[in-house]
Amino acid sequence: MFPPPLTHLIRELGRLPGVGPKSAQRLAFHLFQQDHAAVDTLAAAILDAKASLTRCPNCHNIMAVDSETCHICSSPQRNERLLCIVEQPADVLAIERSGEYDGQYHVLHGALSPMNGVGPNDLTIPHLWERLGETGADEVILATSTTVEGEATAMYLARSLHEQGVTTSRIAYGIPVGGDLEYADEVTLGRAITHRRPVD
Amino acid sequence: MSRSRYVVREGIVIRRTPLPSGDVVATLLSTEGKFRAVARKGKRMGGNPGRLSLFHDVTVQTYSRKNDDLAVVAQVTLNGVLASLADAHVYPYASLLAELADRLATDVEHGESLHAWLASGLRGLNQDPDPDRVALVHAWMMLRIAGFAPDAPANPTGATRLDVAGGRIQEGGSGLAVASEVAPDLVQLARGRARDTLAWPLHDRKSLWRLFERYAAWHVAELKSVQMIVPSVPERAHGHTPT
């Protein structure tokens, strides 16, 4: 129906997460209507990002290849003795947006999933033990997701961290801020009740 | 009469596959067999995605669109949560039973009994202080109800072997060598009455897991979860490669 280059572009755009066939078609027509400079800028940005980003050797967050460590690991403002463990680099961004955390991170790049063949050695857990052995930590916060996979990963880490004598905490479960209780789902509400805290 | 596009079914979530788009494909085992449905924006917290967590017992209303193989999750009601299944020492076993159920549930004829044994296994794992034993018994029972149990002599007396390819436990012949103290346990798992098997003392569980791993790999599929239970499976010297 379309000329082959346009079909090719629609197909490639359609591979992107969250982009269905219709969205891919709209994006392709939008790009076609842009001038060469705008399309060149976009293409260059994609290639540049791919070529100049890598994983931080310390925390496994995303960083520029020309840096020694990521901006969080290299910041003197951050508390080196406080470590937050997350599943994905996107989780780092989410916690940073909260503005409530000033420690460092360790990105696992996944969660334990035996049925998908993902064990501790398939994540960055061995490097976490090395890191804690070298620099130590006053507290480790387990901020893996609240799925069963994330919970199991947190519990696995907590057990090992307790054996190493490291103070370990888990992010709190609870009701989203600004919501009515009657609209909370039973799993979240049940956990909020179970993990309730005393009020002074 | 046209089939309703909305279907309500009850099942246990045995697999969750997050997609890059943020949607999650959930696989559930019901008493009528296995079914899959996509939960839109399933990575979001709470609500339907929260209820569709691994091992949850749920009632799901799905909506099937014309020319679309995969139904879309419309509503989820939570029937039961077994909270201990996320414990680090239980999780690999629960994963194994769910993975095995997923592999076995290609034929709806086994649906009811397979669902019953999976539910029983998950409940047992949730409360029994010995999850290894619960998982081993239920894994073999699930193989049995799917028709994959090896034939076995009532009381093996001589050198026992598990003929993986032939699907039998035999005295002599070819197959994986089974130690004399393991043979009665293996026979019990393969052909004993369910109630007796649940109470049967299993001695060398590591060997029994290895035999299960090799047998299930041949008859069903390579189960990835076994690797976290018996990490050093490849003791191929334990027996011969099935032929």
Interface residues (C-beta under 8 A of the other chain):
Chain A: L16 P17 G18 V19 L112 S113 P114 M115 N116 G117 G119 T146 T147 V148 E149 E151 A152 M155 Y156 A158 R159 P176 A184 D185 E186 V187 T188 G190
Chain B: R15 R16 L19 P20 S21 G22 M45 G46 G47 N48 G50 R51 S53 L54 F55 L78 V81 L85 A86 D87 A88 Y91 P92 S95 L96 A98 E99 D102 L223 K224 S225 Q227 M228 I229
